Structures are given as C-alpha cells and as structure tokens.
C-alpha cells in the first residue's frame, strides 16, 4: 500500500482507555468534592475563617472538575501548570493561617486535596510535573514551619505521608499508562489490518465484477468460435466485441453507455476508434464531481464520433489543471478538445485544432 493511500495514524486515546472521564470518573470526583467540602467546613481551622481559605477550596473543586473532563492525553502543559498553581495557592492560603505546632488535623485538608489533584495529573501523562508539585507542596510546608517555629521537621512530618501516597500512585499511573499505550498500539494495528483486508476484499470484488462483465460480453462469442462455424456477420460482431473489450481495459473511465454505443455505431460504419484513459480508472473510486464531469465529456465525445465519416478517431481522457479533459483526434490531423464545466452554472469549453 502506498504512503498516500495509508489511513492517517491517529493518536491513541489513552484517556479513554484509562477511564479518566465519563460516569466512573465523575463519581470519583463527586465523592472527592463532597469529602473536601465537609472536611474544610468542619475543620474549625483558622484558614476557613478567611476569604483565602474559601477561594482555595473553590479552586481545588474547579481543578478536580477540569481533571475529569474530556481532555487530550497527555494533559496540555498550560492546564498542568494551572493545577500546580492551584496546589501552590491552596497550600499557602491554608498553612499560613494554621498554628505551626502540634497536629492540625483537618485544618490542613489541602494536603490530601492537592495530592489527589497531582495524582490525576500523573494519570493524565504528566507524572514528573505531578512529582514537582508534590515536592513544591512539601517545600512550602517546611518553609512555613521553619519560618514560624524554626522546626523544619514539623513541615516535613505533615507532608511525607502525602509524598509516599503520591509515589505509590505515580507507580500505578506509570504502569497503567504503559499498558494503555500497548493496548492502543494493538488496536491501531488491528484497525490497519482490518482496513487492508477491506481494501483487498474491495479489489477482489471489483475484479470479480469485471470478470463477470467480460464473461457476459465474450462468453457467447467464445462459444460460437469454439464450435468452429462462424459466419461473416458473426465475425464482424466478434471484431466489434473485441474492440469493446479493449475499451474496457484501455479506456475504462470512458467506457460509459453513451460513448460505447456511439463507438459501436462508428465501428459498424468502418471507422477505427481507439479509447485511451490516462487517468487509469481513478475516477471509478474518485469524487462524484469527477464522475459527472466525465459523463459530460463522454457525451460530447459521442456526439463528435457521430460527425466523423471515415478514417480513425482516438479519444483520450487526461487531467489538465485538476479537471478531466477529453481530446478527439482524427486521422486527417483534426483535434478537438472538451473541458467540462467545473460547476453547473459555468459553461463547458470545446476547442478545435
């Protein structure tokens, strides 16, 4: 199969294979949102007494909704950076209004919320960006406790569990991603095989159709010849039939009823007619517009044959400036060319030499 005829290679829909959007993903997102809202509203933390705390909650919810929406795979970089921005803002908005000593409980609900968002980023093909977001979240927590109480360990203690959770999730996301890519490759290979088989079947069907047509045309004549007793009239008919079979092969696109009928009449008058198809039958599988243009050209060529009394005529189909053009050349040097109209309202053009 040539490069031009190959089906375009499609990017594998990894997101669909992983189920990153759809009813299941929306159900998980809904459970996540309800959990975060309940934790934030019941935490009694100082952060939720501020505007920044509620803005952080709104941004986390919006990011979760975006991440379960139908999106390209991997996640577009601008959206990835936007999610990391949400992680940074929510971390800053919550921890800087929380006491830096002791265990804050649900007051730092943002850590779990941000870990989920970054895990979704990893599932969507941005594993290392998700890891960068986790490191950034932990660094902000360490900076907070180090600045407020001089204890960097407390900030790390608040986030290392989230780091471990993300590491396990990232491994899971990486494994799933590779598996989904393999499945997509297998599906693409299968699609190509099916397309190739369909092409072969279509070609075989076309060959069978052509063979059946030849059998219908030539079968009775061959039986007459095999019997060994043919009259002069039958031999003339056999000659006409042979010429029509040549037309089917060398002038396939031109072998339309209107022109084959005119050619048979011209040959019966003694005119030698040759049909040549430079397009090599491409119109048979081309556009409807091409078929219409060639039908007009064939009708014109048939009318031209009716005006030629003796000698020979060669009818050639070619493509000029993207449109099929028919030329009729006669033995006396006469040349006539017909260019079909490109649109119904445009006039056809016929030139004579």
Order of alpha helices (4+ residues) and beta strands (2+ residues): alpha-alpha-alpha-alpha-alpha-alpha-alpha-alpha-alpha-beta-alpha-beta-beta-beta-beta
